[in-house]
Amino acid sequence: MSDDALNVSIDEVVVQLIKCIDFAAVKHQKQRRKDPEKTPYINHPIGVAKILTEEANIRDLAIIQAALLHDTVEDTDTNFEEIEAEFGSAVCQLVKEVTDDKSLPKAERKRLQIEHASGSSPGAKLIKLADKLYNLRDLERASPEGWSPERVQEYFGWAQKVVNGLKGSNKNMEASLDKIFKKHCVS
């Protein structure tokens, strides 16, 4: 648990979480997932935070906040300065670690995720594991519009390479991910 979280009352935790959820919801309000139902995008960061709290038993406020905000800089008009001003340096640092540089080509961003996984901080590793778990479960439920079966299988293979670099972070999430990879014949 971060030092800041140790000095926070339960009332303040609730206030901070609701502030964070509201911030993410406003930032992602016009976005939709690529599934056939066009699910509201905000379901994704909330789902990542839910995996962390319910399945991984994470109670670190900064990690949960960063999970809720993990796509805001990458996918909205949010910048790191705004994250730091609203939620502090610990949350901002975690968001920085899990944010792809969208100025790079997609293949390079994916390569860098694999390359940087093992060197990530413990908190960033947890967020990345939960993010991959959410996305893979979503892929099992429905393929994004326009994705071929080959592209889905490629995503599973790439995700496993990222997850391999995150091993040793959380047994529960890793076991869930291993079951998914086994089911989809990724080795």
MODELLER restraints for C-alpha pairs under 7 A, 6 or more apart:
rsr = mdl.restraints
at = mdl.atoms
rsr.add(forms.Gaussian(group=physical.xy_distance, feature=features.Distance(at['CA:1:A'], at['CA:60:A']), mean=4.91, stdev=0.5))
rsr.add(forms.Gaussian(group=physical.xy_distance, feature=features.Distance(at['CA:2:A'], at['CA:60:A']), mean=6.61, stdev=0.5))
rsr.add(forms.Gaussian(group=physical.xy_distance, feature=features.Distance(at['CA:5:A'], at['CA:60:A']), mean=6.62, stdev=0.5))
rsr.add(forms.Gaussian(group=physical.xy_distance, feature=features.Distance(at['CA:5:A'], at['CA:61:A']), mean=5.94, stdev=0.5))
rsr.add(forms.Gaussian(group=physical.xy_distance, feature=features.Distance(at['CA:17:A'], at['CA:65:A']), mean=6.65, stdev=0.5))
rsr.add(forms.Gaussian(group=physical.xy_distance, feature=features.Distance(at['CA:20:A'], at['CA:65:A']), mean=6.24, stdev=0.5))
rsr.add(forms.Gaussian(group=physical.xy_distance, feature=features.Distance(at['CA:20:A'], at['CA:68:A']), mean=6.89, stdev=0.5))
rsr.add(forms.Gaussian(group=physical.xy_distance, feature=features.Distance(at['CA:21:A'], at['CA:68:A']), mean=6.53, stdev=0.5))
rsr.add(forms.Gaussian(group=physical.xy_distance, feature=features.Distance(at['CA:24:A'], at['CA:68:A']), mean=6.58, stdev=0.5))
rsr.add(forms.Gaussian(group=physical.xy_distance, feature=features.Distance(at['CA:24:A'], at['CA:69:A']), mean=5.91, stdev=0.5))
rsr.add(forms.Gaussian(group=physical.xy_distance, feature=features.Distance(at['CA:24:A'], at['CA:72:A']), mean=6.78, stdev=0.5))
rsr.add(forms.Gaussian(group=physical.xy_distance, feature=features.Distance(at['CA:25:A'], at['CA:42:A']), mean=5.75, stdev=0.5))
rsr.add(forms.Gaussian(group=physical.xy_distance, feature=features.Distance(at['CA:27:A'], at['CA:72:A']), mean=6.72, stdev=0.5))
rsr.add(forms.Gaussian(group=physical.xy_distance, feature=features.Distance(at['CA:27:A'], at['CA:76:A']), mean=6.26, stdev=0.5))
rsr.add(forms.Gaussian(group=physical.xy_distance, feature=features.Distance(at['CA:28:A'], at['CA:41:A']), mean=6.33, stdev=0.5))
rsr.add(forms.Gaussian(group=physical.xy_distance, feature=features.Distance(at['CA:28:A'], at['CA:42:A']), mean=6.00, stdev=0.5))
rsr.add(forms.Gaussian(group=physical.xy_distance, feature=features.Distance(at['CA:28:A'], at['CA:76:A']), mean=6.86, stdev=0.5))
rsr.add(forms.Gaussian(group=physical.xy_distance, feature=features.Distance(at['CA:31:A'], at['CA:40:A']), mean=6.41, stdev=0.5))
rsr.add(forms.Gaussian(group=physical.xy_distance, feature=features.Distance(at['CA:31:A'], at['CA:41:A']), mean=5.37, stdev=0.5))
rsr.add(forms.Gaussian(group=physical.xy_distance, feature=features.Distance(at['CA:32:A'], at['CA:38:A']), mean=5.32, stdev=0.5))
rsr.add(forms.Gaussian(group=physical.xy_distance, feature=features.Distance(at['CA:32:A'], at['CA:39:A']), mean=5.51, stdev=0.5))
rsr.add(forms.Gaussian(group=physical.xy_distance, feature=features.Distance(at['CA:32:A'], at['CA:40:A']), mean=4.58, stdev=0.5))
rsr.add(forms.Gaussian(group=physical.xy_distance, feature=features.Distance(at['CA:32:A'], at['CA:41:A']), mean=4.54, stdev=0.5))
rsr.add(forms.Gaussian(group=physical.xy_distance, feature=features.Distance(at['CA:33:A'], at['CA:39:A']), mean=5.20, stdev=0.5))
rsr.add(forms.Gaussian(group=physical.xy_distance, feature=features.Distance(at['CA:33:A'], at['CA:40:A']), mean=6.13, stdev=0.5))
rsr.add(forms.Gaussian(group=physical.xy_distance, feature=features.Distance(at['CA:33:A'], at['CA:41:A']), mean=5.11, stdev=0.5))
rsr.add(forms.Gaussian(group=physical.xy_distance, feature=features.Distance(at['CA:34:A'], at['CA:144:A']), mean=4.82, stdev=0.5))
rsr.add(forms.Gaussian(group=physical.xy_distance, feature=features.Distance(at['CA:34:A'], at['CA:145:A']), mean=5.89, stdev=0.5))
rsr.add(forms.Gaussian(group=physical.xy_distance, feature=features.Distance(at['CA:35:A'], at['CA:142:A']), mean=6.29, stdev=0.5))
rsr.add(forms.Gaussian(group=physical.xy_distance, feature=features.Distance(at['CA:35:A'], at['CA:143:A']), mean=6.22, stdev=0.5))
rsr.add(forms.Gaussian(group=physical.xy_distance, feature=features.Distance(at['CA:35:A'], at['CA:144:A']), mean=4.33, stdev=0.5))
rsr.add(forms.Gaussian(group=physical.xy_distance, feature=features.Distance(at['CA:35:A'], at['CA:145:A']), mean=5.85, stdev=0.5))
rsr.add(forms.Gaussian(group=physical.xy_distance, feature=features.Distance(at['CA:36:A'], at['CA:144:A']), mean=6.55, stdev=0.5))
rsr.add(forms.Gaussian(group=physical.xy_distance, feature=features.Distance(at['CA:36:A'], at['CA:145:A']), mean=5.99, stdev=0.5))
rsr.add(forms.Gaussian(group=physical.xy_distance, feature=features.Distance(at['CA:45:A'], at['CA:67:A']), mean=6.16, stdev=0.5))
rsr.add(forms.Gaussian(group=physical.xy_distance, feature=features.Distance(at['CA:45:A'], at['CA:68:A']), mean=4.72, stdev=0.5))
rsr.add(forms.Gaussian(group=physical.xy_distance, feature=features.Distance(at['CA:45:A'], at['CA:69:A']), mean=6.89, stdev=0.5))
rsr.add(forms.Gaussian(group=physical.xy_distance, feature=features.Distance(at['CA:46:A'], at['CA:68:A']), mean=5.82, stdev=0.5))
rsr.add(forms.Gaussian(group=physical.xy_distance, feature=features.Distance(at['CA:47:A'], at['CA:134:A']), mean=6.83, stdev=0.5))
rsr.add(forms.Gaussian(group=physical.xy_distance, feature=features.Distance(at['CA:48:A'], at['CA:67:A']), mean=6.24, stdev=0.5))
rsr.add(forms.Gaussian(group=physical.xy_distance, feature=features.Distance(at['CA:48:A'], at['CA:130:A']), mean=5.36, stdev=0.5))
rsr.add(forms.Gaussian(group=physical.xy_distance, feature=features.Distance(at['CA:48:A'], at['CA:131:A']), mean=5.53, stdev=0.5))
rsr.add(forms.Gaussian(group=physical.xy_distance, feature=features.Distance(at['CA:48:A'], at['CA:134:A']), mean=6.18, stdev=0.5))
rsr.add(forms.Gaussian(group=physical.xy_distance, feature=features.Distance(at['CA:49:A'], at['CA:64:A']), mean=5.57, stdev=0.5))
rsr.add(forms.Gaussian(group=physical.xy_distance, feature=features.Distance(at['CA:49:A'], at['CA:67:A']), mean=5.45, stdev=0.5))
rsr.add(forms.Gaussian(group=physical.xy_distance, feature=features.Distance(at['CA:49:A'], at['CA:68:A']), mean=6.05, stdev=0.5))
rsr.add(forms.Gaussian(group=physical.xy_distance, feature=features.Distance(at['CA:51:A'], at['CA:130:A']), mean=6.02, stdev=0.5))
rsr.add(forms.Gaussian(group=physical.xy_distance, feature=features.Distance(at['CA:52:A'], at['CA:58:A']), mean=5.43, stdev=0.5))
rsr.add(forms.Gaussian(group=physical.xy_distance, feature=features.Distance(at['CA:52:A'], at['CA:130:A']), mean=6.29, stdev=0.5))
rsr.add(forms.Gaussian(group=physical.xy_distance, feature=features.Distance(at['CA:53:A'], at['CA:59:A']), mean=6.36, stdev=0.5))
rsr.add(forms.Gaussian(group=physical.xy_distance, feature=features.Distance(at['CA:55:A'], at['CA:172:A']), mean=6.48, stdev=0.5))
rsr.add(forms.Gaussian(group=physical.xy_distance, feature=features.Distance(at['CA:55:A'], at['CA:173:A']), mean=6.84, stdev=0.5))
rsr.add(forms.Gaussian(group=physical.xy_distance, feature=features.Distance(at['CA:56:A'], at['CA:170:A']), mean=6.54, stdev=0.5))
rsr.add(forms.Gaussian(group=physical.xy_distance, feature=features.Distance(at['CA:56:A'], at['CA:172:A']), mean=5.85, stdev=0.5))
rsr.add(forms.Gaussian(group=physical.xy_distance, feature=features.Distance(at['CA:56:A'], at['CA:173:A']), mean=6.18, stdev=0.5))
rsr.add(forms.Gaussian(group=physical.xy_distance, feature=features.Distance(at['CA:62:A'], at['CA:90:A']), mean=6.40, stdev=0.5))
rsr.add(forms.Gaussian(group=physical.xy_distance, feature=features.Distance(at['CA:62:A'], at['CA:91:A']), mean=5.09, stdev=0.5))
rsr.add(forms.Gaussian(group=physical.xy_distance, feature=features.Distance(at['CA:63:A'], at['CA:91:A']), mean=6.91, stdev=0.5))
rsr.add(forms.Gaussian(group=physical.xy_distance, feature=features.Distance(at['CA:63:A'], at['CA:123:A']), mean=5.93, stdev=0.5))
rsr.add(forms.Gaussian(group=physical.xy_distance, feature=features.Distance(at['CA:65:A'], at['CA:91:A']), mean=6.60, stdev=0.5))
rsr.add(forms.Gaussian(group=physical.xy_distance, feature=features.Distance(at['CA:66:A'], at['CA:91:A']), mean=5.31, stdev=0.5))
rsr.add(forms.Gaussian(group=physical.xy_distance, feature=features.Distance(at['CA:66:A'], at['CA:94:A']), mean=6.01, stdev=0.5))
rsr.add(forms.Gaussian(group=physical.xy_distance, feature=features.Distance(at['CA:66:A'], at['CA:95:A']), mean=5.45, stdev=0.5))
rsr.add(forms.Gaussian(group=physical.xy_distance, feature=features.Distance(at['CA:67:A'], at['CA:127:A']), mean=5.79, stdev=0.5))
rsr.add(forms.Gaussian(group=physical.xy_distance, feature=features.Distance(at['CA:69:A'], at['CA:95:A']), mean=6.82, stdev=0.5))
rsr.add(forms.Gaussian(group=physical.xy_distance, feature=features.Distance(at['CA:70:A'], at['CA:95:A']), mean=5.30, stdev=0.5))
rsr.add(forms.Gaussian(group=physical.xy_distance, feature=features.Distance(at['CA:70:A'], at['CA:98:A']), mean=6.48, stdev=0.5))
rsr.add(forms.Gaussian(group=physical.xy_distance, feature=features.Distance(at['CA:70:A'], at['CA:99:A']), mean=6.71, stdev=0.5))
rsr.add(forms.Gaussian(group=physical.xy_distance, feature=features.Distance(at['CA:71:A'], at['CA:99:A']), mean=6.81, stdev=0.5))
rsr.add(forms.Gaussian(group=physical.xy_distance, feature=features.Distance(at['CA:72:A'], at['CA:78:A']), mean=5.86, stdev=0.5))
rsr.add(forms.Gaussian(group=physical.xy_distance, feature=features.Distance(at['CA:73:A'], at['CA:79:A']), mean=5.36, stdev=0.5))
rsr.add(forms.Gaussian(group=physical.xy_distance, feature=features.Distance(at['CA:73:A'], at['CA:80:A']), mean=6.84, stdev=0.5))
rsr.add(forms.Gaussian(group=physical.xy_distance, feature=features.Distance(at['CA:74:A'], at['CA:99:A']), mean=5.95, stdev=0.5))
rsr.add(forms.Gaussian(group=physical.xy_distance, feature=features.Distance(at['CA:74:A'], at['CA:100:A']), mean=6.43, stdev=0.5))
rsr.add(forms.Gaussian(group=physical.xy_distance, feature=features.Distance(at['CA:74:A'], at['CA:102:A']), mean=6.66, stdev=0.5))
rsr.add(forms.Gaussian(group=physical.xy_distance, feature=features.Distance(at['CA:80:A'], at['CA:92:A']), mean=6.40, stdev=0.5))
rsr.add(forms.Gaussian(group=physical.xy_distance, feature=features.Distance(at['CA:83:A'], at['CA:92:A']), mean=5.63, stdev=0.5))
rsr.add(forms.Gaussian(group=physical.xy_distance, feature=features.Distance(at['CA:84:A'], at['CA:92:A']), mean=5.08, stdev=0.5))
rsr.add(forms.Gaussian(group=physical.xy_distance, feature=features.Distance(at['CA:94:A'], at['CA:123:A']), mean=6.87, stdev=0.5))
rsr.add(forms.Gaussian(group=physical.xy_distance, feature=features.Distance(at['CA:94:A'], at['CA:124:A']), mean=5.68, stdev=0.5))
rsr.add(forms.Gaussian(group=physical.xy_distance, feature=features.Distance(at['CA:97:A'], at['CA:124:A']), mean=6.25, stdev=0.5))
rsr.add(forms.Gaussian(group=physical.xy_distance, feature=features.Distance(at['CA:98:A'], at['CA:124:A']), mean=6.27, stdev=0.5))
rsr.add(forms.Gaussian(group=physical.xy_distance, feature=features.Distance(at['CA:98:A'], at['CA:128:A']), mean=6.87, stdev=0.5))
rsr.add(forms.Gaussian(group=physical.xy_distance, feature=features.Distance(at['CA:100:A'], at['CA:109:A']), mean=6.27, stdev=0.5))
rsr.add(forms.Gaussian(group=physical.xy_distance, feature=features.Distance(at['CA:101:A'], at['CA:109:A']), mean=6.89, stdev=0.5))
rsr.add(forms.Gaussian(group=physical.xy_distance, feature=features.Distance(at['CA:113:A'], at['CA:162:A']), mean=6.32, stdev=0.5))
rsr.add(forms.Gaussian(group=physical.xy_distance, feature=features.Distance(at['CA:114:A'], at['CA:161:A']), mean=6.05, stdev=0.5))
rsr.add(forms.Gaussian(group=physical.xy_distance, feature=features.Distance(at['CA:114:A'], at['CA:162:A']), mean=4.51, stdev=0.5))
rsr.add(forms.Gaussian(group=physical.xy_distance, feature=features.Distance(at['CA:114:A'], at['CA:165:A']), mean=6.88, stdev=0.5))
rsr.add(forms.Gaussian(group=physical.xy_distance, feature=features.Distance(at['CA:117:A'], at['CA:162:A']), mean=6.06, stdev=0.5))
rsr.add(forms.Gaussian(group=physical.xy_distance, feature=features.Distance(at['CA:117:A'], at['CA:165:A']), mean=4.88, stdev=0.5))
rsr.add(forms.Gaussian(group=physical.xy_distance, feature=features.Distance(at['CA:117:A'], at['CA:166:A']), mean=5.71, stdev=0.5))
rsr.add(forms.Gaussian(group=physical.xy_distance, feature=features.Distance(at['CA:118:A'], at['CA:165:A']), mean=4.32, stdev=0.5))
rsr.add(forms.Gaussian(group=physical.xy_distance, feature=features.Distance(at['CA:118:A'], at['CA:166:A']), mean=5.48, stdev=0.5))
rsr.add(forms.Gaussian(group=physical.xy_distance, feature=features.Distance(at['CA:122:A'], at['CA:169:A']), mean=6.78, stdev=0.5))
rsr.add(forms.Gaussian(group=physical.xy_distance, feature=features.Distance(at['CA:125:A'], at['CA:166:A']), mean=5.72, stdev=0.5))
rsr.add(forms.Gaussian(group=physical.xy_distance, feature=features.Distance(at['CA:125:A'], at['CA:169:A']), mean=6.61, stdev=0.5))
rsr.add(forms.Gaussian(group=physical.xy_distance, feature=features.Distance(at['CA:126:A'], at['CA:169:A']), mean=6.43, stdev=0.5))
rsr.add(forms.Gaussian(group=physical.xy_distance, feature=features.Distance(at['CA:129:A'], at['CA:163:A']), mean=6.57, stdev=0.5))
rsr.add(forms.Gaussian(group=physical.xy_distance, feature=features.Distance(at['CA:129:A'], at['CA:173:A']), mean=6.80, stdev=0.5))
rsr.add(forms.Gaussian(group=physical.xy_distance, feature=features.Distance(at['CA:130:A'], at['CA:173:A']), mean=6.98, stdev=0.5))
rsr.add(forms.Gaussian(group=physical.xy_distance, feature=features.Distance(at['CA:132:A'], at['CA:159:A']), mean=6.67, stdev=0.5))
rsr.add(forms.Gaussian(group=physical.xy_distance, feature=features.Distance(at['CA:133:A'], at['CA:177:A']), mean=6.13, stdev=0.5))
rsr.add(forms.Gaussian(group=physical.xy_distance, feature=features.Distance(at['CA:156:A'], at['CA:186:A']), mean=6.97, stdev=0.5))
rsr.add(forms.Gaussian(group=physical.xy_distance, feature=features.Distance(at['CA:157:A'], at['CA:186:A']), mean=5.98, stdev=0.5))
